Amino acid sequence: MGSGFIAQERPSSFRIRFQVSIVTAILLIIAAMTTATLGSVYLASTRTAHEAAEHLFEQAAQGAQARIDRQVGLTMALANLGAVQAGMTGVSGSGLEAPALPFMFAALEQEAPLYSLYYGFADGSFLQVIATRGDSRILGAHQAPAEAQWIVRAITGAGDRRQQVWSFLDGARKTIEQRVEARPAYDPRLRPWYAAAVTEDGPQLSAAYVFNSLKAPGITASRRLPQGRGAFGADITLANLDAFVAEQTISANGGMVLFDESRRILAISPSLTAEPVPQLADLRTVDSPMTQALDSIGTESTGGALKSVDWQGQRLLTHIAHWRGSAGRGVSIAIIAPADDFTAHIRTLRSQILLLALSELCLFVDGVADHVAVVGLSRG
């Protein structure tokens, strides 16, 4: 009887072990498929995110290069035109009768990025036209009437007879007010833009500097006048570039930085800094993790490719391009953002896959438990 009882139990024990083996195998298959799916999704999503970031960064860099090229190219072209205007041999009185004034007004009226155009002569005289465009900063810097649309500045004479006349004109170019100052300190012959123009052939482009009258940073293109009479200059402020950079949407925590050969910041996205950046601040001195990262990892061109770097425990994506002008000046365009800005959705997707796998596992385990309970009841 005993041996018969044992013979009846072996098939049942075998079935239980077989069922456990099937359950274990199924669990292993679910785990393997979940792991493979997570790995595949991670690799594909990361590659797609990086490709999207690379495309976005490259497009933004090309847009910045085009903007710089247009604005700087404009000033270079105007330097050529201004230098050949007929009749400009000097300045007298208020300068309001100068033969080049119609050209200067027209150029400033048509090109919003321009701040001013001017002539500096070998005798130290100077003629400048400034477009206020209703900008309170420009009006305030020159103590101009609120309705002034144009400012004409003329410096004439020598020694004690040297004087500076400020003429403030309305939209119809009628004089609203004039201010005369004796013995002005400004001498165009001592300015870098003048020295560069009279000693070199062709239009010259200055490094960024703070304009004498506006006290704001900008860039000047200048060219020598015929017969060495002096030089013509065209100014653009950095405000237009700054506005362009501020409009660029890179990512939640990323942005764009424009800087010159000396690593002085010309424009920077507000998203990269907690505080306003001083004029022409050194990239290395700005209290911003992103600018410090750029300084640390280097600012060499990435040749249009996206560069991924680890900095202080954070993975950053960068793209660095350079604009080069015909006069040898250059502007670097750096775009930088945390990789998490482009890959955060991958973590969400992984969590969703894990939740789905756990849900399926729970349903499977629940089904196995129900099956075991039914078998136990039938045996009972």
C-alpha positions as CSV (number, residue, x, y, z in Angstrom):
1,M,0.0,0.0,0.0
2,G,2.9,2.4,0.9
3,S,4.6,1.9,-2.5
4,G,1.3,2.6,-4.3
5,F,0.8,5.8,-2.4
6,I,4.3,7.0,-3.4
7,A,3.7,6.2,-7.0
8,Q,0.5,8.3,-7.0
9,E,2.4,11.4,-5.5
10,R,5.3,11.5,-7.9
11,P,3.3,12.8,-10.9
12,S,1.7,15.6,-8.8
13,S,5.2,16.6,-7.4
14,F,6.5,16.6,-11.0
15,R,3.7,18.8,-12.2
16,I,4.3,21.4,-9.4
17,R,8.0,21.5,-10.2
18,F,7.2,21.8,-13.9
19,Q,4.8,24.7,-13.3
20,V,7.3,26.5,-11.1
21,S,9.9,26.1,-13.9
22,I,7.4,27.6,-16.4
23,V,6.6,30.5,-14.1
24,T,10.3,31.2,-13.6
25,A,11.0,31.1,-17.3
26,I,8.1,33.4,-18.0
27,L,9.4,35.9,-15.4
28,L,12.9,35.7,-16.8
29,I,11.5,36.3,-20.3
30,I,9.5,39.4,-19.1
31,A,12.6,40.7,-17.3
32,A,14.8,40.1,-20.4
33,M,12.2,41.7,-22.7
34,T,11.8,44.7,-20.4
35,T,15.6,45.2,-20.1
36,A,16.0,44.9,-23.9
37,T,13.1,47.3,-24.5
38,L,14.6,49.8,-22.0
39,G,18.0,49.6,-23.6
40,S,16.6,49.9,-27.1
41,V,14.4,52.9,-26.2
42,Y,17.3,54.6,-24.3
43,L,19.7,54.3,-27.2
44,A,17.2,55.3,-29.9
45,S,15.8,58.2,-27.8
46,T,19.2,59.4,-26.8
47,R,20.4,59.4,-30.4
48,T,17.2,61.2,-31.6
49,A,17.5,63.8,-28.8
50,H,21.2,64.4,-29.7
51,E,20.3,64.7,-33.4
52,A,17.5,67.2,-32.6
53,A,19.9,69.2,-30.3
54,E,22.6,69.2,-33.0
55,H,20.2,70.4,-35.6
56,L,18.8,73.1,-33.3
57,F,22.3,74.3,-32.3
58,E,23.5,74.4,-35.9
59,Q,20.5,76.4,-37.0
60,A,20.9,78.9,-34.2
61,A,24.6,79.3,-34.9
62,Q,23.9,79.9,-38.6
63,G,21.3,82.5,-37.7
64,A,23.7,84.3,-35.5
65,Q,26.4,84.2,-38.2
66,A,24.0,85.6,-40.8
67,R,23.0,88.4,-38.4
68,I,26.6,89.3,-37.6
69,D,27.5,89.1,-41.3
70,R,24.6,91.4,-42.2
71,Q,25.3,94.0,-39.6
72,V,29.0,94.1,-39.8
73,G,28.9,93.8,-43.6
74,L,26.5,96.8,-43.6
75,T,29.0,99.0,-41.7
76,M,31.9,97.9,-44.0
77,A,29.9,98.9,-47.1
78,L,28.9,102.2,-45.6
79,A,32.5,102.9,-44.7
80,N,33.3,102.5,-48.4
81,L,30.5,104.8,-49.5
82,G,31.1,107.5,-46.9
83,A,34.8,107.7,-47.7
84,V,34.0,108.7,-51.3
85,Q,31.3,111.3,-50.7
86,A,32.1,114.5,-52.7
87,G,32.9,117.8,-51.1
88,M,33.8,116.5,-47.6
89,T,37.1,118.3,-47.0
90,G,36.4,119.7,-43.5
91,V,33.7,121.0,-41.1
92,S,32.6,124.5,-40.3
93,G,30.2,126.1,-37.8
94,S,27.4,123.7,-36.7
95,G,28.1,121.3,-39.6
96,L,24.4,121.6,-40.7
97,E,25.5,122.7,-44.2
98,A,27.9,119.8,-44.8
99,P,27.4,118.3,-48.3
100,A,27.4,114.7,-46.9
101,L,24.5,115.2,-44.5
102,P,21.8,114.0,-46.9
103,F,23.7,110.7,-47.4
104,M,24.2,110.3,-43.7
105,F,20.6,110.9,-42.8
106,A,19.4,108.5,-45.5
107,A,21.7,105.7,-44.5
108,L,20.8,106.0,-40.8
109,E,17.1,106.2,-41.7
110,Q,17.2,103.0,-43.7
111,E,19.3,100.8,-41.5
112,A,18.0,100.4,-37.9
113,P,21.2,98.7,-36.5
114,L,23.2,101.8,-37.2
115,Y,23.9,104.2,-34.3
116,S,25.9,107.0,-36.0
117,L,28.0,108.0,-39.0
118,Y,30.9,110.5,-38.8
119,Y,33.9,112.1,-40.4
120,G,37.1,112.9,-38.7
121,F,39.6,115.1,-40.4
122,A,43.3,115.6,-40.3
123,D,42.9,119.1,-38.8
124,G,41.1,117.6,-35.8
125,S,37.6,118.7,-36.9
126,F,34.7,116.2,-36.6
127,L,31.2,115.8,-37.9
128,Q,28.8,113.1,-36.5
129,V,25.1,112.3,-37.1
130,I,23.3,110.2,-34.5
131,A,19.8,108.7,-35.0
132,T,18.0,108.7,-31.7
133,R,15.1,106.5,-32.8
134,G,13.3,107.7,-29.7
135,D,15.6,105.6,-27.6
136,S,15.6,107.1,-24.0
137,R,19.1,105.9,-23.4
138,I,20.5,107.8,-26.4
139,L,18.4,110.9,-25.6
140,G,19.6,110.8,-22.0
141,A,23.2,110.3,-22.8
142,H,23.2,113.4,-25.0
143,Q,20.9,115.5,-22.9
144,A,18.7,115.8,-25.9
145,P,15.1,117.1,-26.0
146,A,12.5,114.3,-26.0
147,E,11.3,115.1,-29.5
148,A,14.8,115.0,-31.0
149,Q,15.1,112.5,-33.8
150,W,18.5,113.5,-35.0
151,I,21.7,114.8,-33.3
152,V,24.4,116.5,-35.3
153,R,27.7,117.0,-33.6
154,A,30.3,119.3,-35.0
155,I,33.8,120.0,-33.6
156,T,35.8,122.8,-35.2
157,G,38.7,125.2,-34.6
158,A,42.0,124.7,-32.6
159,G,43.3,125.7,-29.2
160,D,41.2,128.1,-27.3
161,R,39.0,128.6,-30.3
162,R,38.1,124.9,-30.5
163,Q,34.4,124.3,-29.9
164,Q,31.7,121.6,-30.1
165,V,28.2,122.3,-31.3
166,W,25.3,119.9,-30.6
167,S,22.3,120.4,-32.9
168,F,19.1,118.6,-32.0
169,L,16.7,118.2,-34.9
170,D,13.1,116.9,-35.2
171,G,11.7,114.4,-37.6
172,A,11.6,117.0,-40.4
173,R,15.3,117.8,-39.6
174,K,14.5,121.3,-38.3
175,T,16.6,122.5,-35.4
176,I,14.9,122.3,-32.0
177,E,17.8,123.3,-29.9
178,Q,21.6,123.9,-30.0
179,R,24.3,123.6,-27.4
180,V,27.8,125.0,-27.7
181,E,30.7,123.7,-25.6
182,A,34.2,125.3,-25.5
183,R,37.4,123.4,-25.8
184,P,36.0,119.8,-26.2
185,A,38.4,117.0,-25.2
186,Y,37.4,114.7,-28.0
187,D,39.9,114.5,-30.9
188,P,39.0,112.0,-33.7
189,R,42.7,111.7,-34.6
190,L,43.4,110.0,-31.2
191,R,40.7,107.4,-31.6
192,P,41.5,103.8,-32.6
193,W,39.0,103.8,-35.5
194,Y,40.8,106.8,-37.1
195,A,44.3,105.4,-36.6
196,A,43.3,102.1,-38.2
197,A,41.7,103.7,-41.2
198,V,44.5,106.2,-42.1
199,T,47.3,103.6,-41.8
200,E,45.6,100.7,-43.7
201,D,44.0,100.3,-47.1
202,G,40.3,99.4,-47.4
203,P,37.6,99.4,-44.7
204,Q,38.8,98.6,-41.2
205,L,36.7,96.9,-38.5
206,S,37.4,97.8,-34.8
207,A,37.3,95.5,-31.9
208,A,34.2,96.1,-29.6
209,Y,34.7,99.2,-27.4
210,V,32.6,101.7,-25.4
211,F,31.4,104.6,-27.6
212,N,32.6,108.0,-26.4
213,S,29.3,109.8,-26.3
214,L,26.8,106.9,-25.7
215,K,28.9,105.1,-23.1
216,A,27.6,101.8,-24.6
217,P,29.6,99.1,-26.4
218,G,29.7,98.8,-30.2
219,I,31.8,98.2,-33.3
220,T,33.1,100.7,-35.8
221,A,33.9,100.3,-39.5
222,S,36.1,103.0,-40.9
223,R,38.0,104.0,-44.1
224,R,40.5,106.5,-45.1
225,L,39.4,109.6,-47.1
226,P,41.1,110.4,-50.4
227,Q,44.4,112.4,-50.2
228,G,44.7,111.6,-46.6
229,R,42.2,114.2,-45.5
230,G,40.9,112.0,-42.7
231,A,38.6,109.0,-42.1
232,F,34.9,108.1,-42.3
233,G,33.3,105.8,-39.6
234,A,30.1,103.9,-39.1
235,D,28.9,102.7,-35.7
236,I,26.6,99.9,-34.7
237,T,25.9,99.2,-31.1
238,L,25.8,95.7,-29.6
239,A,22.2,96.3,-28.5
240,N,20.8,94.8,-31.7
241,L,22.9,91.6,-31.4
242,D,22.0,91.4,-27.7
243,A,18.3,91.6,-28.6
244,F,18.8,88.9,-31.3
245,V,20.5,86.5,-28.8
246,A,17.8,87.2,-26.1
247,E,15.2,86.1,-28.6
248,Q,16.8,82.7,-29.3
249,T,15.1,79.7,-27.6
250,I,17.7,77.0,-27.1
251,S,16.3,75.0,-24.2
252,A,14.9,75.5,-20.7
253,N,18.4,76.0,-19.2
254,G,20.5,76.6,-22.3
255,G,21.4,79.6,-24.4
256,M,23.9,81.4,-26.6
257,V,27.0,83.5,-26.0
258,L,28.8,85.8,-28.5
259,F,32.3,86.8,-27.6
260,D,35.3,88.3,-29.3
261,E,39.0,87.2,-29.7
262,S,39.7,88.4,-26.2
263,R,36.8,86.4,-24.8
264,R,34.9,89.5,-24.0
265,I,31.1,88.9,-24.0
266,L,29.3,90.8,-26.8
267,A,25.9,89.3,-26.1
268,I,24.5,86.5,-23.9
269,S,21.2,84.8,-23.3
270,P,19.5,85.9,-20.1
271,S,18.8,82.3,-19.3
272,L,22.5,81.7,-18.7
273,T,23.0,84.3,-16.0
274,A,21.2,85.2,-12.8
275,E,22.5,88.8,-12.8
276,P,23.0,91.3,-15.7
277,V,26.5,91.0,-17.3
278,P,28.7,94.1,-17.3
279,Q,29.6,95.6,-20.7
280,L,32.3,93.6,-22.5
281,A,32.8,91.4,-19.4
282,D,35.5,88.7,-19.6
283,L,34.0,85.3,-20.2
284,R,36.1,83.9,-17.4
285,T,34.8,86.4,-14.8
286,V,31.1,86.1,-15.2
287,D,29.4,84.3,-12.3
288,S,27.5,81.8,-14.4
289,P,28.0,78.0,-14.4
290,M,27.5,77.9,-18.2
291,T,30.1,80.6,-19.0
292,Q,32.5,79.0,-16.6
293,A,31.9,75.7,-18.3
294,L,32.7,77.2,-21.7
295,D,35.9,78.7,-20.4
296,S,36.9,75.4,-18.8
297,I,36.1,73.1,-21.8
298,G,37.6,75.4,-24.4
299,T,36.1,77.6,-27.1
300,E,37.6,76.0,-30.2
301,S,35.2,75.4,-33.1
302,T,33.4,72.1,-33.1
303,G,33.2,72.2,-36.8
304,G,29.4,72.1,-36.9
305,A,29.3,69.0,-34.7
306,L,27.6,68.6,-31.3
307,K,30.1,68.1,-28.5
308,S,29.1,66.3,-25.3
309,V,31.2,67.0,-22.2
310,D,31.1,66.3,-18.5
311,W,31.5,69.3,-16.3
312,Q,31.1,69.3,-12.5
313,G,29.0,66.2,-12.6
314,Q,26.7,67.5,-15.3
315,R,26.6,66.5,-19.0
316,L,26.6,69.5,-21.3
317,L,26.0,69.8,-25.0
318,T,27.9,72.5,-26.8
319,H,28.3,73.8,-30.3
320,I,30.9,76.5,-31.1
321,A,31.2,78.3,-34.4
322,H,33.2,81.3,-35.5
323,W,32.4,84.3,-37.8
324,R,35.3,85.8,-39.5
325,G,35.3,89.3,-41.1
326,S,37.2,90.5,-44.1
327,A,39.3,92.8,-41.8
328,G,40.5,89.9,-39.7
329,R,38.1,90.5,-36.8
330,G,36.1,87.5,-35.5
331,V,33.2,86.7,-33.3
332,S,32.7,83.3,-31.6
333,I,29.2,81.8,-31.3
334,A,28.8,79.4,-28.4
335,I,25.6,77.5,-27.8
336,I,25.4,75.4,-24.6
337,A,22.7,73.5,-22.7
338,P,22.4,70.7,-20.2
339,A,21.9,67.3,-21.9
340,D,19.0,66.8,-19.5
341,D,17.0,69.5,-21.3
342,F,16.9,67.2,-24.3
343,T,16.9,63.7,-22.7
344,A,14.5,64.2,-19.7
345,H,11.7,62.7,-21.6
346,I,13.7,59.4,-21.8
347,R,13.5,59.0,-18.0
348,T,9.7,59.5,-18.2
349,L,9.5,56.9,-21.0
350,R,11.6,54.4,-19.1
351,S,9.4,54.9,-16.0
352,Q,6.3,54.2,-18.1
353,I,7.9,51.1,-19.6
354,L,8.8,49.8,-16.1
355,L,5.3,50.5,-14.8
356,L,3.8,48.7,-17.7
357,A,6.2,45.7,-17.1
358,L,5.4,45.7,-13.4
359,S,1.6,45.8,-14.2
360,E,1.9,42.9,-16.5
361,L,4.0,41.0,-13.9
362,C,1.4,41.7,-11.2
363,L,-1.3,40.4,-13.5
364,F,0.7,37.3,-14.2
365,V,1.5,36.6,-10.6
366,D,-2.1,37.2,-9.7
367,G,-3.1,34.7,-12.3
368,V,-0.6,32.1,-11.1
369,A,-1.9,32.6,-7.5
370,D,-5.4,32.0,-8.7
371,H,-4.4,28.9,-10.5
372,V,-2.6,27.5,-7.5
373,A,-5.6,28.2,-5.3
374,V,-7.9,26.3,-7.8
375,V,-5.5,23.4,-7.9
376,G,-5.3,23.3,-4.1
377,L,-9.1,23.3,-3.8
378,S,-9.5,20.6,-6.4
379,R,-7.0,18.4,-4.5
380,G,-8.7,19.1,-1.3
